[in-house]
C-alpha cells in the first residue's frame, strides 16, 4: 500500500461522519493524493502538519516513519502507543521517538480493550519515560485530543 493509502484509511466512513461535526473532507483525503495534500497545505499557508497514528483503527507506526521520511519538512509525527502492550509500548517509544523520527506519542485510552482513565496507574511507566525524555504525550478520547509537553 502507498503511504497515502496507509495513512488516509477508510474515507467512506469519514465521509459519512464529517457532516455530523460540521466538517467536510479535503479533496486530498477523498482521492488519497499526497501531491494534492501538499498543495492544500501550501494554499492554506500551513508549513507543517501533525500526523498521528491511531492504532485502534489499524494504522501502523511504520507507515508514519515512511511518511516522515517522504515529507521531512512537512510532517511532525506522533506514534500510536497501545498502553496495554506493556514493555512493547515502552520499546515503541524508544524505537519511534527517542531513536526515530517521531516527535511524540498518542494514546487513545477509550479505545483500549478495557478503556482507561488518564490517571490509571498502568500508564505511569509511559508517562515517566516520556517526561524523563521531554516527549510530548497526546491523549485521545473519541473526537477530543488533549496534548501536553510537560
N, C-alpha and C positions, 0 to 999 in steps of 0.2 A: 504494500500500500504506500501511496505517496505521503509526504508529510501532511499535506492538506487533508487527505482522506483520514489520516490517523487522528489529527487534532480537531478537524471540523466534522465530527461524527453526528449521526442521527439528525440531520437537518429537518426531516419530515416532522419529527416530534417537536423540535424547536419552533418550526413554523406555526404549528398549532398552538403552542404555549405563549409565544411572544405577544399576541394581541391582548391576552389576559393582563399583561403588565404594561400595556400601552406602548409596546415596542414593535419594531419590525426587524427582520433580518437583513443584514447588508448583502448586496449582490455577491461579494466575495465569498460569503458563507454559503449562500444558495448554490453557487457554481463551484465551490471548493477551489477557488483560484487564488494562489498566493501572489501572483503579479497584480491582480486586481486589489488584493488586500493591501499591498504596498502603496498602490495608487490612492486608495481610500485614506490610508494614514496620512500620506503627503497632502492630499486635498483638505483634510481636517486640521492640518498643522500639528500632527502628532509625531514627535521624534522617535519615541519608543513605546512599545506596548507590553503589557504584562500578560503572559500566557501561563495558565495554571493547569495542572494535571488533576483531573477528577478520577481518582482510582475507582470509585464506586460505579462509574459508568464504563469501565473497561479501558480507559486511557492508560498508556504506558509511559513511564518516566524516560525510557529510551527514545520515545518519539519526541519528547521535549528536548533532549540532548541534541537530536538531529535538527530540530527547528532552530535552536540557538546557534548551532554550527552553520546553518544555512543563512541565518539572518542575525549575525552577532551584533550589529549596530542598531537593530530594530526591536529585539526581543529581550525582555527581562523575564526569566523563568522561575516558576515556583513548582517544585516537585510534589507529587502526591504521596503522602505518607499515611499508611494504614496503621493506626496505633495498636491494633490488635495483632500486628505482625511481630511484636516484641523486639528481640535482638535484630531481626532483619530490618525493622523500621529505623533503628539506630544506625545500622550499616548503610541504609539508603541515604541518610543524612551525610555520612562520610563520603559515599561514592558520588552522589549527585550535587552536593553543595560544597562541602569542605574540600573535596578533591576534584570537583566537577564544575560545570558552568552555571549552575542554578544559583539564584540569589537568596532563596528561602524555601520554606515548605508550606504546604496547605494540607489541613486535615479536615475531613467532613465528618464530624463526630456524630451527627444524626444519621449518617449512612452506615455506621458500623453495624456488625451483626447484632450487637446489643448496644443501642445508642448510648453515647457517653456525654456526661456534662463536662464543661470546660475545666472544672476543678477536680475531676476524677484522679485519684492517686496514681492510676496506671499511666497517666500522661506525664507525671513528674520527671521520669528519666529523659523523655523527649524534650520537655521544657528546659531542663537543666543543661542538656547538651547544647541546645540552641542558644541559651542565654550565655553559656561559657564562651561560645564562638561568635557571639553577636549575629546570629542568624535570625532573620525575620520569620515569624510564625503567623500564619493566616488560618483562622478557623471558619469553616463554612457550616451554616445551619440552614439548609434549604437555600432560598434565594438570597439570604443575607450573608455577607462576608465580613468578618472582623479581622483586622490586622494590627499587629504590634511589633515594633522593632526593639522593645525593651525586654 
